[in-house]
Amino acid sequence: MSYDFIKVNNVDGVISITLDKPPLNVLTIPMMKEIADAFAWAQGQTAKLILLNAEGKAFSAGVDVADHTADKVDEMISVFDSIFHNMYNNDKPIVAAVNGAALGGGYELVLFCDMVVASEKAKFGQPEIAVGVFPPIASYMLPKLTSMPHAMELLLGGEVFNAAKADKLGLVNAVLPVDSFDEGVKQFVQKFMAMSPLVLAYTKKAIKAGLNKGFVEGLKAIDDIYLKELMPSADAVEGLKAFMEKRQPVWQGK
């Protein structure tokens, strides 16, 4: 896949989608179209997970202010939303690796990932309110990821905060030293490489199926995935058989 503003590859079971519009990876409409397309492409690839990262001094400084004008804003929101529809529809776990500032729409990309690894120099924030707007995706996601009072404070105050605070608020999985960040990301991702890609996907599907449902309805949705989709799979049969035979499983991905 060849793009102008991002790079993608699929190596050793990891699909990398890398923002590459130096120096700050400001998200323009053409760049956002590429990101949306990359997540759609990733859904059809054989891999265990997706790593969303960035080149340059910032992960992303957010959506280009020039694309918020009256003649562009409708298209901008439509294209921006398409990224998250494609992320949501992707069955592979998505990990964000943030080694710099992720602000505005850039932080919304991070918030929508399934897991987040940050360096000690990472900064996060939704400063949109200071310029008279609000972040739609963050308004949906932050109350689900942290407490309502903290979500309100971050959205209404526009604070830019560091990785240590993000960790305290439960918004990142790990905070890593800057000088060993790339190696730390590899180690974080490696724990998933021994798993079946199919079972990773079904587990993510089950988690999503139970969200925002009452216990009875949510458990029923999860049980249906377990009994009707997971258990008939070759990898479920192999995993259970390997455990009983005290050997490593050989996954087929089906």
Backbone as CSV, one residue per row, in Angstrom:
resi,resn,N_x,N_y,N_z,CA_x,CA_y,CA_z,C_x,C_y,C_z
1,MET,0.846,-1.194,0.000,0.000,0.000,0.000,0.888,1.253,0.000
2,SER,0.555,2.204,-0.860,1.337,3.428,-0.951,0.451,4.641,-0.699
3,TYR,0.887,5.486,0.234,0.140,6.681,0.593,1.086,7.880,0.610
4,ASP,0.502,9.072,0.661,1.286,10.296,0.709,1.601,10.752,2.128
5,PHE,0.693,10.446,3.082,0.809,11.023,4.424,0.922,9.983,5.533
6,ILE,0.830,8.720,5.202,0.997,7.652,6.181,1.821,6.534,5.548
7,LYS,2.312,5.638,6.398,2.986,4.439,5.922,2.294,3.232,6.536
8,VAL,2.173,2.166,5.775,1.579,0.938,6.295,2.442,-0.250,5.917
9,ASN,2.468,-1.255,6.797,3.082,-2.524,6.451,2.483,-3.617,7.318
10,ASN,2.754,-4.823,6.946,2.265,-5.997,7.672,3.435,-6.961,7.791
11,VAL,4.064,-6.969,8.976,5.278,-7.758,9.186,5.148,-8.559,10.473
12,ASP,5.382,-9.848,10.377,5.428,-10.728,11.546,4.155,-10.641,12.389
13,GLY,3.021,-10.545,11.726,1.744,-10.565,12.429,1.281,-9.229,12.966
14,VAL,2.046,-8.162,12.706,1.675,-6.825,13.178,1.501,-5.891,11.988
15,ILE,0.323,-5.323,11.864,0.085,-4.285,10.862,0.431,-2.941,11.499
16,SER,1.358,-2.207,10.902,1.705,-0.874,11.375,1.053,0.170,10.481
17,ILE,0.357,1.111,11.104,-0.158,2.282,10.411,0.536,3.474,11.040
18,THR,1.403,4.141,10.274,2.278,5.172,10.817,1.931,6.535,10.219
19,LEU,1.562,7.482,11.076,1.331,8.850,10.621,2.668,9.435,10.194
20,ASP,2.723,10.046,8.997,4.009,10.479,8.453,3.836,11.774,7.662
21,LYS,3.427,12.819,8.370,3.263,14.149,7.761,3.980,15.149,8.672
22,PRO,5.316,15.197,8.569,6.107,16.013,9.483,5.781,17.509,9.329
23,PRO,6.061,18.281,10.417,6.674,17.792,11.668,5.661,17.360,12.723
24,LEU,4.372,17.762,12.569,3.408,17.580,13.654,2.257,16.648,13.299
25,ASN,2.294,16.058,12.109,1.220,15.147,11.692,-0.164,15.780,11.855
26,VAL,-0.271,17.034,11.421,-1.572,17.706,11.427,-2.496,16.985,10.452
27,LEU,-3.701,16.681,10.903,-4.632,15.858,10.126,-5.436,16.722,9.166
28,THR,-5.141,16.595,7.881,-5.922,17.242,6.837,-6.941,16.250,6.289
29,ILE,-7.887,16.733,5.525,-8.891,15.837,4.937,-8.235,14.751,4.086
30,PRO,-7.291,15.066,3.188,-6.643,13.985,2.424,-5.928,12.964,3.306
31,MET,-5.270,13.434,4.371,-4.573,12.504,5.267,-5.573,11.616,6.000
32,MET,-6.681,12.199,6.444,-7.686,11.409,7.150,-8.311,10.359,6.239
33,LYS,-8.471,10.683,4.970,-8.975,9.693,4.014,-8.020,8.513,3.921
34,GLU,-6.715,8.793,3.952,-5.739,7.711,3.904,-5.798,6.850,5.162
35,ILE,-5.943,7.476,6.317,-6.028,6.705,7.564,-7.262,5.812,7.553
36,ALA,-8.398,6.357,7.139,-9.621,5.554,7.063,-9.435,4.382,6.113
37,ASP,-8.820,4.634,4.966,-8.590,3.578,3.984,-7.656,2.512,4.538
38,ALA,-6.641,2.932,5.292,-5.685,1.971,5.846,-6.356,1.031,6.840
39,PHE,-7.267,1.554,7.658,-7.966,0.674,8.602,-8.918,-0.273,7.871
40,ALA,-9.528,0.187,6.785,-10.366,-0.708,5.980,-9.507,-1.805,5.345
41,TRP,-8.341,-1.428,4.839,-7.416,-2.404,4.258,-6.967,-3.413,5.310
42,ALA,-6.669,-2.929,6.522,-6.165,-3.801,7.578,-7.160,-4.893,7.941
43,GLN,-8.442,-4.587,7.850,-9.462,-5.578,8.202,-9.341,-6.830,7.336
44,GLY,-8.918,-6.674,6.096,-8.815,-7.820,5.190,-7.484,-8.531,5.225
45,GLN,-6.565,-8.069,6.079,-5.236,-8.667,6.140,-5.156,-9.741,7.220
46,THR,-4.249,-10.680,7.024,-3.955,-11.681,8.040,-2.903,-11.119,8.983
47,ALA,-3.280,-10.906,10.229,-2.371,-10.359,11.237,-3.013,-10.540,12.603
48,LYS,-2.228,-10.323,13.644,-2.755,-10.501,14.999,-3.208,-9.190,15.615
49,LEU,-2.559,-8.096,15.265,-3.006,-6.808,15.797,-2.522,-5.678,14.910
50,ILE,-3.008,-4.471,15.211,-2.650,-3.260,14.479,-1.929,-2.324,15.444
51,LEU,-0.812,-1.775,15.006,-0.069,-0.791,15.781,-0.189,0.561,15.084
52,LEU,-0.784,1.531,15.769,-0.913,2.894,15.247,0.164,3.745,15.897
53,ASN,1.089,4.263,15.096,2.181,5.061,15.637,2.452,6.254,14.726
54,ALA,3.554,6.944,14.949,3.806,8.164,14.192,5.288,8.449,14.089
55,GLU,5.674,9.075,12.968,7.006,9.639,12.803,6.968,11.102,13.220
56,GLY,8.133,11.653,13.556,8.214,13.077,13.828,8.165,13.416,15.302
57,LYS,8.127,14.710,15.602,8.212,15.180,16.983,6.899,15.049,17.737
58,ALA,5.790,14.899,17.020,4.482,14.746,17.660,3.759,13.551,17.079
59,PHE,2.943,12.906,17.902,2.055,11.875,17.364,1.094,12.532,16.388
60,SER,0.365,13.535,16.840,-0.455,14.381,15.962,-0.950,15.575,16.751
61,ALA,-0.799,16.763,16.144,-1.272,17.994,16.780,-2.748,18.242,16.525
62,GLY,-3.419,17.306,15.829,-4.857,17.425,15.650,-5.260,17.753,14.232
63,VAL,-6.558,17.994,14.064,-7.121,18.281,12.748,-6.770,19.715,12.348
64,ASP,-6.444,19.900,11.083,-6.104,21.214,10.553,-7.257,22.196,10.792
65,VAL,-6.958,23.314,11.441,-7.985,24.317,11.720,-8.614,24.823,10.424
66,ALA,-7.845,24.842,9.345,-8.367,25.313,8.056,-9.492,24.441,7.536
67,ASP,-9.578,23.203,8.004,-10.647,22.294,7.569,-11.904,22.433,8.421
68,HIS,-11.910,23.376,9.359,-13.100,23.637,10.172,-13.955,24.776,9.603
69,THR,-13.557,25.353,8.495,-14.327,26.452,7.917,-15.663,25.947,7.378
70,ALA,-16.596,26.888,7.220,-17.968,26.514,6.866,-18.052,25.695,5.586
71,ASP,-17.168,25.971,4.628,-17.230,25.260,3.355,-16.597,23.871,3.409
72,LYS,-15.887,23.546,4.499,-15.194,22.261,4.587,-15.645,21.388,5.758
73,VAL,-16.300,21.990,6.754,-16.503,21.280,8.012,-17.373,20.035,7.855
74,ASP,-18.393,20.082,6.987,-19.235,18.900,6.803,-18.420,17.728,6.264
75,GLU,-17.599,17.990,5.260,-16.756,16.929,4.707,-15.741,16.463,5.736
76,MET,-15.158,17.421,6.469,-14.154,17.063,7.471,-14.720,16.104,8.505
77,ILE,-15.902,16.417,9.049,-16.504,15.551,10.064,-16.841,14.188,9.469
78,SER,-17.357,14.169,8.249,-17.702,12.897,7.606,-16.468,12.022,7.410
79,VAL,-15.390,12.615,6.918,-14.164,11.854,6.690,-13.547,11.418,8.020
80,PHE,-13.518,12.343,8.976,-12.978,12.012,10.297,-13.746,10.854,10.921
81,ASP,-15.072,10.923,10.887,-15.889,9.850,11.453,-15.631,8.514,10.761
82,SER,-15.333,8.545,9.463,-15.109,7.292,8.735,-13.909,6.536,9.282
83,ILE,-12.924,7.269,9.805,-11.779,6.596,10.441,-12.270,5.706,11.580
84,PHE,-13.128,6.260,12.425,-13.549,5.550,13.633,-14.543,4.437,13.326
85,HIS,-15.359,4.622,12.291,-16.214,3.521,11.840,-15.340,2.343,11.396
86,ASN,-14.268,2.632,10.657,-13.394,1.558,10.186,-12.578,0.948,11.316
87,MET,-12.192,1.764,12.293,-11.524,1.210,13.472,-12.481,0.321,14.255
88,TYR,-13.713,0.793,14.440,-14.700,0.025,15.210,-15.010,-1.307,14.535
89,ASN,-15.091,-1.302,13.230,-15.439,-2.515,12.490,-14.268,-3.471,12.334
90,ASN,-13.086,-3.074,12.777,-11.911,-3.925,12.639,-11.855,-4.922,13.780
91,ASP,-11.704,-6.197,13.451,-11.737,-7.221,14.503,-10.386,-7.426,15.188
92,LYS,-9.332,-6.771,14.683,-8.010,-6.935,15.283,-7.821,-5.929,16.419
93,PRO,-7.202,-6.325,17.521,-6.862,-5.342,18.560,-5.986,-4.234,17.984
94,ILE,-6.235,-3.005,18.418,-5.485,-1.847,17.924,-4.732,-1.225,19.102
95,VAL,-3.411,-1.106,18.952,-2.550,-0.532,19.981,-1.993,0.790,19.468
96,ALA,-2.128,1.860,20.251,-1.499,3.137,19.915,-0.172,3.241,20.641
97,ALA,0.863,3.689,19.925,2.172,3.954,20.517,2.435,5.445,20.380
98,VAL,2.473,6.148,21.512,2.521,7.613,21.501,3.831,8.084,22.120
99,ASN,4.670,8.702,21.283,5.978,9.184,21.728,6.088,10.665,21.389
100,GLY,5.210,11.464,21.979,5.140,12.885,21.674,3.752,13.400,22.013
101,ALA,3.378,14.521,21.441,2.081,15.126,21.743,0.979,14.526,20.882
102,ALA,-0.127,14.174,21.527,-1.341,13.740,20.838,-2.455,14.668,21.306
103,LEU,-2.827,15.603,20.457,-3.750,16.649,20.859,-4.946,16.714,19.909
104,GLY,-6.084,17.164,20.426,-7.263,17.339,19.591,-7.635,16.054,18.880
105,GLY,-7.826,16.155,17.564,-8.165,14.972,16.779,-7.105,13.895,16.840
106,GLY,-5.853,14.288,17.076,-4.796,13.293,17.248,-5.004,12.462,18.488
107,TYR,-5.464,13.113,19.571,-5.748,12.351,20.782,-7.008,11.514,20.621
108,GLU,-7.947,11.977,19.830,-9.132,11.164,19.587,-8.770,9.843,18.892
109,LEU,-7.801,9.882,17.987,-7.312,8.632,17.389,-6.797,7.682,18.461
110,VAL,-6.053,8.233,19.408,-5.492,7.423,20.496,-6.598,6.871,21.384
111,LEU,-7.552,7.715,21.753,-8.641,7.289,22.641,-9.436,6.128,22.076
112,PHE,-9.522,6.053,20.755,-10.349,5.016,20.143,-9.615,3.694,19.970
113,CYS,-8.307,3.697,20.236,-7.562,2.442,20.167,-7.907,1.559,21.368
114,ASP,-7.664,0.275,21.240,-7.994,-0.672,22.306,-7.010,-0.608,23.463
115,MET,-5.771,-0.279,23.166,-4.729,-0.163,24.189,-3.792,0.971,23.791
116,VAL,-3.134,1.560,24.797,-2.261,2.708,24.542,-0.956,2.538,25.324
117,VAL,0.161,2.669,24.611,1.483,2.690,25.226,2.064,4.078,24.983
118,ALA,2.531,4.731,26.042,3.039,6.094,25.935,4.470,6.178,26.433
119,SER,5.226,7.113,25.870,6.539,7.403,26.423,6.396,8.442,27.518
120,GLU,7.451,8.605,28.294,7.423,9.568,29.393,7.269,11.004,28.896
121,LYS,7.600,11.247,27.622,7.468,12.613,27.098,6.133,12.841,26.387
122,ALA,5.277,11.834,26.343,3.992,11.986,25.669,3.122,13.007,26.394
123,LYS,2.346,13.725,25.610,1.365,14.659,26.164,0.042,14.445,25.452
124,PHE,-1.031,14.645,26.188,-2.369,14.394,25.669,-3.277,15.587,25.989
125,GLY,-4.332,15.737,25.209,-5.288,16.781,25.557,-6.304,17.037,24.468
126,GLN,-7.426,17.587,24.898,-8.496,18.013,24.003,-8.703,19.518,24.213
127,PRO,-7.858,20.335,23.575,-7.918,21.785,23.811,-8.937,22.518,22.944
128,GLU,-9.812,21.777,22.258,-10.735,22.408,21.307,-11.589,23.506,21.913
129,ILE,-11.950,23.341,23.189,-12.874,24.298,23.794,-12.296,25.717,23.805
130,ALA,-10.971,25.834,23.815,-10.328,27.149,23.834,-10.517,27.900,22.521
131,VAL,-10.842,27.179,21.438,-11.083,27.845,20.156,-12.555,27.777,19.761
132,GLY,-13.407,27.444,20.733,-14.838,27.553,20.510,-15.535,26.353,19.918
133,VAL,-14.908,25.167,20.001,-15.560,23.942,19.523,-15.349,22.843,20.560
134,PHE,-15.868,21.640,20.287,-15.634,20.507,21.178,-15.288,19.277,20.342
135,PRO,-14.650,18.272,20.933,-14.231,17.071,20.211,-15.300,15.976,20.254
136,PRO,-15.958,15.660,19.141,-17.060,14.683,19.173,-16.647,13.285,19.645
137,ILE,-15.560,12.753,19.102,-15.152,11.390,19.475,-14.740,11.335,20.934
138,ALA,-13.982,12.321,21.388,-13.576,12.349,22.791,-14.777,12.517,23.713
139,SER,-15.783,13.266,23.265,-16.996,13.432,24.081,-17.710,12.102,24.267
140,TYR,-17.562,11.210,23.297,-18.142,9.862,23.406,-17.246,8.943,24.228
141,MET,-15.924,9.017,23.985,-15.026,8.021,24.553,-14.579,8.312,25.983
142,LEU,-14.233,9.556,26.291,-13.638,9.824,27.604,-14.536,9.419,28.774
143,PRO,-15.864,9.664,28.735,-16.688,9.199,29.855,-16.728,7.680,30.000
144,LYS,-16.373,6.955,28.932,-16.336,5.497,29.004,-14.994,4.996,29.539
145,LEU,-13.951,5.809,29.405,-12.605,5.363,29.744,-12.123,5.832,31.104
146,THR,-12.694,6.909,31.612,-12.317,7.408,32.930,-13.588,7.866,33.635
147,SER,-13.474,8.411,34.825,-14.666,8.812,35.560,-15.322,10.017,34.890
148,MET,-16.615,10.173,35.112,-17.330,11.305,34.530,-16.744,12.643,34.990
149,PRO,-16.437,12.828,36.294,-15.841,14.110,36.683,-14.520,14.397,35.964
150,HIS,-13.672,13.388,35.805,-12.415,13.608,35.100,-12.659,13.885,33.623
151,ALA,-13.599,13.166,33.004,-13.926,13.418,31.602,-14.421,14.846,31.418
152,MET,-15.303,15.279,32.306,-15.823,16.641,32.236,-14.690,17.662,32.359
153,GLU,-13.790,17.433,33.306,-12.689,18.375,33.509,-11.806,18.471,32.266
154,LEU,-11.477,17.327,31.684,-10.598,17.321,30.516,-11.258,17.966,29.308
155,LEU,-12.557,17.718,29.117,-13.260,18.251,27.955,-13.621,19.723,28.120
156,LEU,-14.014,20.106,29.321,-14.440,21.489,29.555,-13.273,22.428,29.823
157,GLY,-12.166,21.873,30.324,-11.018,22.710,30.657,-9.945,22.759,29.590
158,GLY,-9.935,21.753,28.702,-8.956,21.740,27.622,-7.522,21.528,28.059
159,GLU,-7.330,20.920,29.230,-5.983,20.735,29.778,-5.139,19.804,28.903
160,VAL,-3.873,20.184,28.728,-2.884,19.287,28.136,-2.123,18.644,29.291
161,PHE,-2.107,17.323,29.337,-1.546,16.618,30.494,-0.521,15.585,30.055
162,ASN,0.314,15.188,31.002,1.426,14.296,30.680,1.045,12.833,30.818
163,ALA,2.000,11.970,30.481,1.745,10.527,30.488,1.486,10.005,31.893
164,ALA,2.137,10.610,32.889,1.922,10.164,34.267,0.473,10.386,34.687
165,LYS,-0.105,11.521,34.317,-1.507,11.766,34.640,-2.419,10.843,33.832
166,ALA,-2.078,10.609,32.569,-2.869,9.684,31.759,-2.895,8.301,32.398
167,ASP,-1.759,7.888,32.932,-1.680,6.595,33.614,-2.556,6.600,34.863
168,LYS,-2.499,7.672,35.632,-3.305,7.789,36.844,-4.800,7.725,36.536
169,LEU,-5.204,8.283,35.389,-6.613,8.303,34.990,-7.042,7.014,34.284
170,GLY,-6.115,6.081,34.114,-6.441,4.820,33.454,-6.557,4.926,31.954
171,LEU,-5.886,5.919,31.362,-6.014,6.166,29.932,-4.875,5.572,29.112
172,VAL,-3.876,4.996,29.773,-2.795,4.302,29.078,-2.533,2.968,29.771
173,ASN,-1.962,2.042,29.021,-1.608,0.734,29.575,-0.218,0.720,30.177
174,ALA,0.677,1.530,29.605,2.056,1.548,30.086,2.699,2.873,29.730
175,VAL,3.597,3.330,30.602,4.425,4.508,30.345,5.873,4.038,30.300
176,LEU,6.546,4.295,29.177,7.869,3.740,28.932,8.921,4.841,28.833
177,PRO,10.177,4.528,29.191,11.252,5.513,29.031,11.421,5.907,27.569
178,VAL,11.771,7.166,27.336,11.920,7.669,25.973,13.032,6.931,25.237
179,ASP,14.167,6.702,25.917,15.327,6.142,25.226,15.178,4.675,24.866
180,SER,14.174,4.001,25.421,13.937,2.600,25.053,12.487,2.380,24.618
181,PHE,11.881,3.447,24.096,10.456,3.386,23.786,10.145,2.338,22.720
182,ASP,10.877,2.363,21.620,10.585,1.422,20.523,10.700,-0.028,20.995
183,GLU,11.734,-0.318,21.772,11.901,-1.673,22.284,10.795,-2.018,23.269
184,GLY,10.385,-1.044,24.084,9.302,-1.275,25.027,7.985,-1.564,24.329
185,VAL,7.730,-0.865,23.223,6.514,-1.130,22.436,6.553,-2.544,21.886
186,LYS,7.706,-2.942,21.369,7.843,-4.311,20.842,7.556,-5.339,21.931
187,GLN,8.070,-5.110,23.119,7.844,-6.044,24.220,6.362,-6.075,24.616
188,PHE,5.727,-4.909,24.624,4.305,-4.862,24.951,3.488,-5.648,23.934
189,VAL,3.786,-5.457,22.665,3.053,-6.132,21.591,3.329,-7.631,21.601
190,GLN,4.549,-8.018,22.005,4.967,-9.416,21.912,4.079,-10.350,22.714
191,LYS,3.503,-9.874,23.805,2.677,-10.750,24.640,1.459,-11.289,23.897
192,PHE,1.051,-10.584,22.837,-0.118,-11.027,22.075,0.249,-11.938,20.908
193,MET,1.536,-12.011,20.579,1.962,-12.744,19.396,1.831,-14.259,19.546
194,ALA,1.799,-14.749,20.789,1.661,-16.186,21.008,0.210,-16.640,20.921
195,MET,-0.707,-15.689,20.826,-2.130,-16.026,20.837,-2.657,-16.306,19.428
196,SER,-3.771,-17.015,19.377,-4.441,-17.238,18.100,-5.040,-15.937,17.597
197,PRO,-4.793,-15.562,16.332,-5.414,-14.349,15.802,-6.934,-14.429,15.818
198,LEU,-7.456,-15.621,15.612,-8.908,-15.811,15.620,-9.482,-15.591,17.016
199,VAL,-8.821,-16.129,18.025,-9.329,-15.993,19.393,-9.154,-14.553,19.888
200,LEU,-8.074,-13.883,19.481,-7.942,-12.455,19.784,-9.141,-11.686,19.222
201,ALA,-9.490,-11.992,17.970,-10.600,-11.290,17.322,-11.926,-11.594,18.006
202,TYR,-12.161,-12.852,18.355,-13.421,-13.209,19.021,-13.508,-12.614,20.427
203,THR,-12.363,-12.517,21.098,-12.370,-11.919,22.428,-12.700,-10.433,22.343
204,LYS,-12.096,-9.739,21.381,-12.442,-8.327,21.176,-13.922,-8.183,20.823
205,LYS,-14.422,-9.066,19.968,-15.834,-9.021,19.594,-16.734,-9.226,20.808
206,ALA,-16.349,-10.140,21.695,-17.143,-10.404,22.898,-17.153,-9.203,23.830
207,ILE,-15.994,-8.571,23.998,-15.923,-7.381,24.856,-16.863,-6.302,24.326
208,LYS,-16.811,-6.053,23.019,-17.683,-5.042,22.418,-19.151,-5.428,22.536
209,ALA,-19.441,-6.729,22.420,-20.833,-7.190,22.468,-21.464,-6.956,23.835
210,GLY,-20.637,-6.983,24.882,-21.179,-6.806,26.225,-21.264,-5.362,26.686
211,LEU,-20.618,-4.460,25.959,-20.596,-3.061,26.369,-21.981,-2.434,26.307
212,ASN,-22.260,-1.596,27.270,-23.494,-0.784,27.289,-24.770,-1.628,27.288
213,LYS,-24.658,-2.858,27.743,-25.827,-3.716,27.875,-25.997,-4.091,29.348
214,GLY,-27.218,-4.404,29.729,-27.441,-4.973,31.047,-26.792,-6.344,31.148
215,PHE,-26.682,-6.867,32.375,-25.974,-8.134,32.572,-26.560,-9.269,31.751
216,VAL,-27.868,-9.455,31.813,-28.496,-10.595,31.131,-28.303,-10.497,29.624
217,GLU,-28.579,-9.337,29.068,-28.442,-9.155,27.621,-26.980,-9.243,27.195
218,GLY,-26.097,-8.622,27.977,-24.684,-8.639,27.633,-24.084,-10.028,27.700
219,LEU,-24.408,-10.780,28.754,-23.881,-12.141,28.877,-24.405,-13.039,27.775
220,LYS,-25.671,-12.856,27.402,-26.246,-13.658,26.312,-25.487,-13.401,25.017
221,ALA,-25.178,-12.146,24.726,-24.445,-11.811,23.503,-23.047,-12.432,23.520
222,ILE,-22.390,-12.387,24.685,-21.053,-12.964,24.804,-21.101,-14.487,24.693
223,ASP,-22.060,-15.115,25.356,-22.199,-16.575,25.289,-22.469,-17.044,23.861
224,ASP,-23.249,-16.287,23.117,-23.529,-16.666,21.731,-22.249,-16.693,20.903
225,ILE,-21.389,-15.706,21.109,-20.110,-15.695,20.396,-19.259,-16.893,20.821
226,TYR,-19.256,-17.170,22.117,-18.453,-18.270,22.650,-18.910,-19.614,22.077
227,LEU,-20.213,-19.870,22.123,-20.732,-21.188,21.749,-20.891,-21.368,20.243
228,LYS,-21.321,-20.311,19.552,-21.661,-20.451,18.132,-20.506,-20.117,17.195
229,GLU,-19.546,-19.308,17.672,-18.454,-18.897,16.792,-17.096,-19.413,17.263
230,LEU,-16.793,-19.235,18.552,-15.486,-19.638,19.049,-15.324,-21.146,19.146
231,MET,-16.231,-21.800,19.854,-16.060,-23.227,20.123,-16.009,-24.121,18.882
232,PRO,-16.736,-23.807,17.804,-16.606,-24.643,16.604,-15.301,-24.423,15.836
233,SER,-14.493,-23.430,16.231,-13.294,-23.098,15.460,-12.174,-24.107,15.701
234,ALA,-11.323,-24.255,14.699,-10.185,-25.166,14.807,-9.215,-24.713,15.895
235,ASP,-9.071,-23.409,16.076,-8.118,-22.921,17.069,-8.592,-23.175,18.493
236,ALA,-9.892,-23.098,18.744,-10.393,-23.431,20.075,-10.157,-24.914,20.380
237,VAL,-10.434,-25.748,19.386,-10.194,-27.192,19.550,-8.713,-27.455,19.813
238,GLU,-7.850,-26.816,19.036,-6.410,-27.007,19.171,-5.898,-26.484,20.507
239,GLY,-6.366,-25.324,20.935,-5.896,-24.756,22.192,-6.207,-25.633,23.379
240,LEU,-7.433,-26.143,23.437,-7.836,-27.007,24.540,-7.097,-28.345,24.490
241,LYS,-6.943,-28.864,23.281,-6.230,-30.140,23.118,-4.764,-29.996,23.513
242,ALA,-4.131,-28.902,23.100,-2.720,-28.674,23.429,-2.523,-28.538,24.936
243,PHE,-3.462,-27.872,25.596,-3.361,-27.722,27.049,-3.409,-29.083,27.739
244,MET,-4.345,-29.928,27.313,-4.472,-31.251,27.937,-3.280,-32.142,27.613
245,GLU,-2.663,-31.913,26.439,-1.507,-32.723,26.048,-0.183,-32.100,26.499
246,LYS,-0.286,-30.971,27.228,0.889,-30.294,27.785,1.920,-29.944,26.709
247,ARG,1.446,-29.274,25.648,2.318,-28.818,24.557,1.855,-27.445,24.095
248,GLN,2.693,-26.813,23.294,2.333,-25.523,22.734,1.331,-25.692,21.594
249,PRO,0.299,-24.866,21.521,-0.671,-24.989,20.441,-0.087,-24.526,19.107
250,VAL,-0.604,-25.097,18.049,-0.247,-24.674,16.683,-1.496,-24.054,16.070
251,TRP,-1.510,-22.718,16.031,-2.718,-22.020,15.586,-2.852,-22.058,14.066
252,GLN,-4.081,-22.207,13.626,-4.377,-22.179,12.178,-5.063,-20.870,11.783
253,GLY,-5.548,-20.130,12.765,-6.252,-18.895,12.452,-7.625,-19.118,11.873
254,LYS,-8.221,-20.266,12.213,-9.570,-20.558,11.722,-10.262,-21.510,12.666
